[in-house]
Amino acid sequence: ICSTGSEVSAPAAGSVPAANPAPSGGSSVRAIAAAVAGTVFEWFDFFLYGSLAVVFGRLFFPPGHETAGLLAALAVFGAGWVVRPLGALVFGRIGDRVGRRRAFLITIVLMGFSTVAIGLLPTYAQVGLLAPALLVTLRLLQGLAVGGEFGGAATYVAEHSAPHRRGLNTSLVMGTGTIGLLLALLAIAVTRGVLGEQAFEQWGWRLPFLASVLLLALSVYMRLHLAESPAFEKLQREGQVAHAPLREAFGKREHVKAMLLALVTLTAAQGVVWNAGQYFPLVFLQNPLGLDVGQASVLMMCALLLAAPMFPLAGWLSDRFGRRPVIVTGFLLAAATLLPTYMGLATAVRGGLPFAASLALLWWLSVPVALVCGPASAYLVELFPTRIRYSAIGLPYHLGNGWFGGFMPLATVAVSMHFSSEFAGLVYPTAMALLCGLLALRKMPETRHRDIGL
């Protein structure tokens, strides 16, 4: 883990970048746009459930225990994250053996099917404990799909990008989670506004899930028309495609060290910071601050819309100044400002301060998120060779984001309830950001000049 970059398989930082086998002009732009759009749709499906966690807590778990229902709903939210490393292994192998494009197609179909099925589920009042059991099963399928999506999207976009734009282009992949959450909140707000609160709680919550079948059809069409990654095509022409990518990735010491390096310097706290800045505020605004789902959604939609441009800005900064300084700054900023920002948000909401005050604080929570996540895809891509890149990226990314980050909302709420303090649980994301930031400051190699065509 203590490697400074010389032991990982990619060329050493500071080497002169060789030309990537990437297409130029409109074909590259279209390929990147199509890949990013498909990933947005996957995150939209994944975050529909998370955006309605409070509602699912009431409908899919035993009544009369609202707090227990919320904790159970957040646990199911976390379950979708925990299974992501398995999805990364399964689809990483497919992506490295038969191509990025085919793996892309499978993940989007699996995600779309699971999301539509959630919209058809019976509630606890209708079938009892079978309802949460079916819900968990479908969330696990969603987690598998997302687990296969990120490694492919990051790899595909990076392999279509010129070296001096790699951070900027791959930052669009990292921004898809924010856009997907924004679209999920928008769909919920529109449906709720049209139907009214009572109808939405009874049956209207199903409509955004069922409507995702349209996104599924569009995504499948787009991905059927994607060209294969130029780097993977080069491997095919040269007969260098890995026959056992997982064995190769985990069987070589330098690859394992690179995966551990990615985990301890980035991904272990990346998902924690993302959830603390972009998802957990939605829960916090409703419980304990008491806003209804409509008010909380409007605030979060505005904040996410303002935050979205910061991801490409962070990616551009990493192309100009390096991945390491941008990521380290984001972690340390999160560690220093999470607690005071949440305290300020509680004061603003309860004190009846203007809408703009709460919005500014919610936007600020996204600043360290963008700095950490914007350069993350490029950094991970640059750690691994083309032959096993899809497989090797996925495990540390989803292990960190899924296991450490996925249960961040549940852990934070549970700790706060245990200590009867709405802010006590924030020690977890604060400590994780500080720990990973210090490790990144000490151990993270600078990778922006590495040739990823090898």
C-alpha positions in Angstrom: 0.0 0.0 0.0 2.9 2.3 0.6 3.9 2.5 -3.0 4.5 5.9 -4.4 3.5 4.9 -7.9 6.7 3.2 -9.1 5.4 -0.3 -8.3 2.1 0.0 -10.2 1.9 -1.3 -13.7 1.4 1.9 -15.5 4.4 4.0 -16.6 5.9 6.3 -14.0 4.4 9.7 -13.4 6.1 12.4 -15.3 6.8 10.3 -18.4 6.0 11.8 -21.7 2.5 10.7 -22.7 2.2 8.7 -25.9 -0.6 9.1 -28.3 -3.7 7.2 -27.3 -5.4 5.1 -30.0 -8.5 7.3 -29.7 -10.6 8.6 -32.5 -10.7 12.3 -33.1 -13.4 14.8 -33.9 -17.1 14.1 -33.9 -16.9 10.3 -33.5 -15.2 10.6 -30.2 -17.6 13.3 -28.9 -20.6 11.2 -29.9 -19.2 8.0 -28.3 -18.5 9.9 -25.0 -21.9 11.6 -25.0 -23.7 8.3 -25.6 -21.8 6.5 -22.8 -22.3 9.4 -20.4 -26.1 9.6 -21.2 -26.6 5.9 -20.6 -24.8 6.1 -17.2 -27.1 9.0 -16.2 -30.1 6.8 -16.9 -28.6 4.1 -14.8 -28.1 6.4 -11.8 -31.6 7.8 -12.3 -33.0 4.3 -11.8 -30.7 3.6 -8.9 -31.5 6.8 -7.0 -35.3 6.7 -7.4 -35.4 4.3 -4.5 -33.0 6.4 -2.4 -35.0 9.6 -3.0 -38.1 7.9 -1.7 -36.5 6.1 1.3 -38.8 7.8 3.8 -41.8 6.8 1.8 -40.6 3.2 1.4 -40.0 3.1 5.1 -43.7 3.6 5.7 -45.0 1.4 2.9 -42.7 -1.7 2.9 -42.1 -2.3 6.6 -44.3 -2.9 9.6 -46.4 0.1 10.5 -46.3 1.9 13.8 -42.5 2.3 14.1 -41.5 5.2 11.8 -37.9 5.4 13.0 -37.4 1.6 12.6 -39.0 1.8 9.1 -36.6 4.6 8.1 -33.6 2.7 9.3 -34.8 -0.4 7.5 -35.3 1.6 4.3 -31.8 3.0 4.5 -30.4 -0.5 5.1 -32.1 -1.6 1.9 -30.6 1.5 0.2 -27.2 0.3 1.5 -27.8 -3.2 0.2 -27.8 -1.9 -3.3 -24.3 -0.5 -2.7 -22.9 -3.5 -0.9 -23.4 -5.9 -3.9 -21.7 -3.5 -6.3 -18.2 -5.2 -6.0 -19.7 -8.4 -7.2 -21.1 -6.6 -10.2 -17.7 -5.1 -10.9 -16.1 -8.5 -11.0 -18.8 -10.1 -13.2 -19.1 -7.3 -15.7 -15.4 -6.4 -15.5 -14.5 -9.8 -16.8 -17.0 -9.5 -19.6 -15.7 -6.0 -20.5 -12.1 -7.1 -20.6 -12.8 -10.4 -22.5 -15.5 -9.5 -25.1 -15.6 -5.7 -25.1 -16.7 -2.6 -23.2 -19.8 -2.2 -25.4 -21.4 -5.6 -24.7 -21.0 -5.2 -20.9 -22.6 -1.8 -21.2 -25.6 -3.3 -22.9 -26.2 -6.0 -20.3 -25.9 -3.6 -17.3 -28.5 -1.2 -18.7 -31.0 -4.0 -19.4 -30.5 -5.4 -15.9 -31.0 -2.0 -14.3 -34.1 -1.1 -16.3 -35.8 -4.4 -15.6 -35.1 -4.1 -11.8 -36.4 -0.5 -11.7 -39.6 -1.3 -13.5 -40.2 -4.3 -11.3 -39.9 -2.1 -8.1 -42.8 0.0 -9.5 -44.9 -3.2 -9.6 -44.2 -4.5 -6.1 -46.9 -5.1 -3.5 -46.6 -3.2 -0.2 -46.4 -4.6 3.3 -50.1 -4.0 3.8 -50.8 -6.3 0.9 -48.3 -9.2 1.3 -46.6 -8.7 4.6 -42.9 -9.5 4.9 -42.7 -10.7 1.3 -42.8 -7.0 0.3 -39.4 -6.1 1.9 -37.9 -9.4 0.7 -38.8 -8.7 -2.9 -37.6 -5.1 -2.5 -34.2 -6.2 -1.3 -33.9 -8.7 -4.1 -34.5 -6.0 -6.7 -32.1 -3.6 -5.0 -29.4 -6.2 -5.2 -30.0 -6.6 -8.9 -29.7 -2.8 -9.3 -26.5 -2.9 -7.3 -25.1 -5.6 -9.6 -25.9 -3.4 -12.7 -24.3 -0.3 -11.2 -21.3 -2.4 -10.2 -20.7 -3.2 -13.8 -21.5 0.3 -15.1 -18.8 2.6 -13.7 -15.7 0.7 -14.6 -17.0 0.4 -18.2 -18.1 4.0 -18.5 -14.8 5.3 -17.0 -12.7 3.0 -19.2 -14.7 3.7 -22.4 -14.6 7.5 -22.0 -11.0 7.6 -21.1 -10.0 5.4 -24.0 -11.8 7.8 -26.3 -10.1 10.9 -24.9 -7.0 12.8 -25.8 -4.5 12.8 -22.9 -4.8 16.5 -22.2 -8.6 16.2 -21.9 -8.9 12.9 -20.0 -9.6 14.4 -16.6 -12.3 16.7 -18.1 -14.0 14.0 -20.2 -14.0 11.3 -17.5 -15.3 13.9 -14.9 -18.5 13.7 -16.9 -18.9 10.1 -15.8 -18.5 11.1 -12.2 -21.1 13.8 -12.6 -23.7 11.3 -13.8 -24.5 10.3 -10.3 -25.4 13.9 -9.5 -27.5 14.3 -12.7 -29.2 11.0 -12.1 -30.2 12.0 -8.6 -31.4 15.4 -9.8 -33.6 13.7 -12.5 -34.9 11.3 -9.9 -35.9 14.1 -7.6 -37.4 16.0 -10.5 -39.5 13.0 -11.6 -40.8 12.6 -8.0 -41.5 16.3 -7.6 -43.5 16.5 -10.8 -45.5 13.3 -10.1 -46.2 14.4 -6.6 -47.2 17.9 -7.7 -49.7 16.6 -10.3 -51.3 13.8 -8.2 -51.2 15.5 -4.8 -49.6 14.1 -1.6 -52.2 11.5 -0.7 -52.4 9.9 -4.2 -48.6 10.0 -4.5 -48.2 8.1 -1.1 -50.8 5.5 -2.1 -49.9 4.7 -5.6 -48.3 7.6 -7.5 -44.8 6.8 -6.2 -44.9 3.8 -8.7 -45.1 6.0 -11.8 -41.4 7.2 -12.0 -40.3 3.6 -11.7 -42.7 2.4 -14.4 -41.8 5.4 -16.6 -38.1 4.3 -16.6 -39.0 1.7 -19.2 -38.9 4.6 -21.7 -35.3 5.4 -20.6 -34.5 1.7 -20.9 -35.6 1.7 -24.5 -33.6 4.8 -25.3 -30.5 3.6 -23.5 -30.6 0.2 -25.3 -30.9 1.9 -28.7 -28.0 4.2 -27.9 -25.7 1.4 -26.7 -26.5 -0.8 -29.6 -25.1 2.0 -31.8 -21.9 2.5 -29.8 -18.6 1.7 -31.4 -16.1 -0.4 -29.4 -13.3 1.3 -27.5 -10.3 2.0 -29.8 -7.9 0.7 -27.1 -9.8 -2.6 -26.9 -10.0 -2.9 -30.7 -6.2 -2.5 -30.7 -5.8 -5.4 -28.3 -8.1 -7.5 -30.5 -6.0 -6.7 -33.6 -2.8 -7.6 -31.8 -4.2 -10.7 -30.2 -3.5 -9.3 -26.7 -7.0 -9.6 -25.1 -6.8 -11.1 -21.6 -8.3 -14.6 -21.6 -8.5 -14.6 -17.8 -8.6 -10.9 -16.7 -9.6 -11.6 -13.1 -6.8 -14.1 -12.7 -4.4 -11.7 -14.3 -5.6 -8.7 -12.2 -5.4 -10.5 -8.9 -2.5 -12.8 -9.7 0.1 -10.1 -10.2 1.6 -8.3 -7.2 1.8 -4.9 -9.0 -1.9 -5.0 -9.9 -3.0 -5.9 -6.4 -0.9 -3.1 -5.0 -2.4 -0.7 -7.4 -5.9 -1.7 -6.3 -5.0 -1.3 -2.7 -3.5 2.1 -3.5 -6.7 3.1 -5.2 -8.8 2.0 -2.2 -6.8 3.7 0.6 -6.0 7.0 -1.3 -9.4 7.5 -2.9 -12.3 5.1 -3.0 -12.7 4.2 0.7 -13.9 7.8 1.4 -15.1 8.9 -2.0 -18.5 7.3 -1.6 -18.7 8.6 1.9 -18.0 12.1 0.8 -20.5 11.8 -2.1 -23.3 10.6 0.1 -22.6 13.1 2.8 -22.7 16.0 0.3 -25.4 14.9 -2.2 -27.7 12.2 -0.9 -27.8 12.4 2.9 -28.9 16.1 3.0 -32.2 14.9 1.4 -32.7 12.6 4.4 -31.5 15.2 6.9 -33.9 17.8 5.6 -36.8 15.5 6.2 -35.7 13.8 9.4 -34.7 15.5 11.7 -35.4 18.9 10.2 -39.1 18.1 9.4 -39.5 19.3 5.8 -41.8 17.2 3.7 -40.5 15.3 0.7 -41.6 18.0 -1.7 -39.8 20.9 0.1 -36.7 18.8 0.6 -36.7 17.7 -3.1 -37.0 21.3 -4.4 -34.1 22.4 -2.2 -31.9 19.5 -3.3 -32.8 19.8 -7.0 -31.7 23.5 -7.0 -28.5 22.6 -5.1 -27.6 19.7 -7.4 -28.3 21.8 -10.5 -25.9 24.5 -9.3 -23.3 21.8 -8.3 -23.3 19.9 -11.6 -20.9 22.2 -13.5 -18.3 21.8 -10.7 -17.5 18.2 -11.8 -16.1 19.1 -15.2 -14.4 22.1 -13.6 -12.6 19.8 -11.1 -11.7 17.4 -14.0 -10.3 20.3 -16.0 -8.3 21.5 -13.0 -6.8 17.9 -12.7 -5.7 18.1 -16.3 -4.0 21.3 -15.6 -2.5 20.8 -12.1 -2.7 17.1 -11.5 -5.2 14.6 -10.0 -3.5 14.5 -6.6 -3.8 18.1 -5.5 -7.4 18.4 -6.5 -8.5 15.2 -4.8 -6.5 15.9 -1.6 -8.0 19.4 -1.4 -11.5 17.9 -1.7 -11.0 15.4 1.1 -9.5 17.9 3.5 -12.2 20.5 2.7 -14.9 17.9 3.4 -13.3 17.0 6.8 -13.1 20.6 7.8 -16.5 21.8 6.7 -19.1 18.9 6.9 -20.1 19.4 10.5 -20.3 23.2 10.5 -22.2 23.2 7.2 -24.9 20.7 8.6 -25.2 22.8 11.7 -25.7 25.9 9.6 -28.3 24.1 7.5 -30.3 23.1 10.7 -30.1 26.7 11.8 -31.2 28.1 8.5 -34.2 25.7 8.1 -35.5 26.0 11.7 -34.8 29.7 12.0 -36.9 30.4 8.9 -34.0 32.0 7.1 -34.4 32.8 3.4 -34.4 29.9 0.9 -31.2 31.2 -0.5 -29.4 30.6 2.8 -30.3 26.9 2.9 -29.5 26.5 -0.8 -26.0 28.1 -0.4 -25.2 25.6 2.3 -26.4 22.7 0.3 -24.4 23.8 -2.7 -21.3 24.1 -0.5 -21.7 20.5 0.6 -21.2 19.6 -3.1 -17.9 21.5 -3.5 -15.6 18.8 -1.8 -17.7 16.2 -3.6 -16.8 17.6 -7.0 -13.1 18.0 -6.1 -12.8 14.4 -4.9 -15.0 12.8 -7.6 -14.2 14.9 -10.6 -10.7 13.6 -11.2 -11.4 10.1 -9.7 -12.2 8.3 -13.0 -9.0 9.5 -14.7 -6.9 8.6 -11.7 -8.3 5.1 -11.5 -8.0 4.5 -15.3 -4.4 5.7 -15.2 -3.4 3.1 -12.6 -4.1 0.0 -14.7 -3.1 -1.4 -18.1 -5.7 -1.8 -20.9 -5.8 -5.6 -20.7 -7.3 -5.7 -17.2 -8.5 -2.1 -16.8 -12.3 -2.8 -16.6 -11.8 -5.6 -14.1 -9.2 -3.8 -12.0 -11.0 -0.5 -11.7 -14.3 -1.9 -10.6 -13.3 -3.7 -7.4 -11.6 -0.9 -5.5 -14.1 1.6 -6.7 -17.2 -0.3 -5.7 -15.6 -1.9 -2.6 -14.9 1.7 -1.3 -18.0 3.3 -2.6 -20.3 0.4 -1.9 -19.2 -0.8 1.5 -17.8 2.4 3.1 -20.1 4.8 1.3 -23.3 2.9 0.8 -24.0 2.5 4.5 -23.0 6.1 5.3 -26.7 7.3 5.6 -27.7 4.4 7.8 -24.6 4.6 10.0 -24.9 8.4 10.4 -28.6 8.2 11.4 -28.0 5.3 13.7 -25.1 6.9 15.6 -27.1 10.2 15.8 -30.1 8.4 17.3 -27.9 6.4 19.7 -26.3 9.6 21.1 -29.6 11.6 20.8 -27.8 14.2 18.7 -28.6 14.9 15.1 -25.0 15.8 14.4 -23.2 13.0 16.2 -23.2 10.6 13.2 -21.3 13.1 11.1 -18.1 12.0 12.9 -18.1 9.0 10.4 -17.9 10.9 7.1 -15.6 13.5 8.7 -13.2 10.9 10.0 -13.2 9.0 6.7 -12.5 12.1 4.7 -9.7 13.2 6.9 -8.1 9.7 7.0 -8.3 9.2 3.2 -7.1 12.8 2.6 -4.0 12.3 4.7 -3.2 8.9 3.1 -3.7 10.5 -0.4 -1.4 13.4 0.6 1.2 10.8 1.7 0.8 8.0 -0.8 -1.1 9.0 -3.9 1.0 9.0 -7.1 0.5 11.7 -9.7 -0.9 9.9 -12.8 -2.0 12.5 -15.3 0.9 12.1 -17.7 0.7 8.3 -17.9 0.0 6.6 -21.3 -3.2 4.5 -21.0 -2.8 2.9 -24.4 -0.5 0.2 -23.0 
